[in-house]
Amino acid sequence: MTAMQPKLELLTYDLIARILDEAFQLMQKPGIKVQSAEARDLLIKAGATAEGDVVKIPEKIVRKSLDTVPAEFYLYDRSGIPKVHYGGNSVHFDPGSSGVHILDPETLELSLRLSFAMKFQKRLATCTGCTLSCCFRRSRL
């Protein structure tokens, strides 16, 4: 027996086209700040232009790139078992795990998520008998 899944469409095709058009315009003007020199070089080689660390990406480059990616894919767990399907009518809620930088609550400085997590993990490893929240409040990561 096949499970029925309702289809929810929140945007009209005209609105989707408008959103895409405005996104393409923003990629050209004002452009996108790209902090990685290597990433800027790759974009320039693909046909983008750069003014300092701001890259202006033409619509044709974005569309050409989108033509090369699959319409759907899976994320796998450590055992190689597919766990999350992206594409088709799949819907997921993700409250911001893609942030590359986070604000350190103690120092109020931006830090890479990985380095923050590593510092926090080391701090937890040295704790004995305290709770996670206790350790977080006391530490100056």
N, C-alpha and C positions, 0 to 999 in steps of 0.2 A: 504494500500500500504506500502510495506517495503522499508525503505531508504537503498540505496546502500552505502557502505562504502569501499573505497579502502583499500587494505592491503599492508602495507609498511614493507618490510623485509630488514634491513640494514646489518645484520650479517648472515653469513652462519652457518650451524649447526657445522661445524668443528671449526670455530672461536669461537662460543659460548662454545663449549666443552673446547677449549684451555683457554678461559677466566675463566671458572669455575675451571679448573684444577689449574691454577695459583693462583686463589683466595684461594682454599683449601690449597695450599702449603704455602701461606703467613699467613694463620691462624695458621699454625704449626711452621713456621720459617719465620719471627722472632716472630710471635704471635701477640696478640692484647692487648694493654694497657687498662685495666679495672680498673677504679678508685673506683668503688663501691665494698666494701668488701662483701656485700650481693650477688651481681651479681657474683663475683669471686667464692664464696662458692657454688652457684647454678651450675655454670659451672663445678667446680671440682666434685661435686656430680654426674654430668651427665657423667663424664669420662675425662674431660680436666685436664691438669696439669698447675701449676702456678709457676713462679719464680718471687717473689715479686708481683708487680701489672701487670705483663705481663702473659697473659693466652695463652696457646697453645691448640687449639681446633682441634681434629682429624676430618677428613672428615666424618667418619661414624656417629659422633654425629650431625654434621650439616645436613647430609642427613636424619637421623632419625627425627630430629626436623622439617625439611621441609615436611616430610610425614604427620605430624600432623596438618599442617595449611591448611586452605581452599585455593582453587585455585583462588577464587575471593571473594570480600567482598564489602560492601558499607560503606561510611561515612554518618552519619545522622546529620541533623541540630537539633537545640534545641527542635523543635516540634516533633522530631521523624520521620521526612520525609527523605527518602534516597536522598542524594544530589550528591554524587560522587561514581562512580562505579570503582573499581580496579579489573583488571583481564580480561581474554578474549582478545579482540582486543582493549580495551580502552587505549587511550593515553592521558597523562596529562602533562602539563608543570608546574613545581613548582620551582621557583627560590630560593631555600634554606630555606624554612620555617622550616626545620627539625633541624636546628642548635641548639644545647643545650646551647652553650655559645656564647656570642657576645662580640665584642670589644667596650667598652664604648668610644665614640669619645672624651669625655672631659678628662677622666683620663688615657686613653689608657690601662686600665686594663680589663681583661676578667671578665665577670660577667654572672650569669645565666640570660637567657632571661626573665624569669618570674619576677625576682627581678628588672631588669632594667625597664621592662614595668610597674611594680607597682610604682616605683619611678617616672617615667615619668607621669603616670596617676595622682599621687598626685600633682606633679608640675603643671599640667594643671588645676587641680581643684582649685588651689590658684590664677591662672591668671585671670585677668579681662581685656577684650577688646583687647587681643593680638592674633596674629595668631599662629598656631602650629609651624611654622618654627621659628618665633621670640622666642617663649618659649623654643624651643629646643636649639637655639644658646646661649641664656642667661643662661640657667640652668647648674648647676654642679650636675648632678644626682649622 
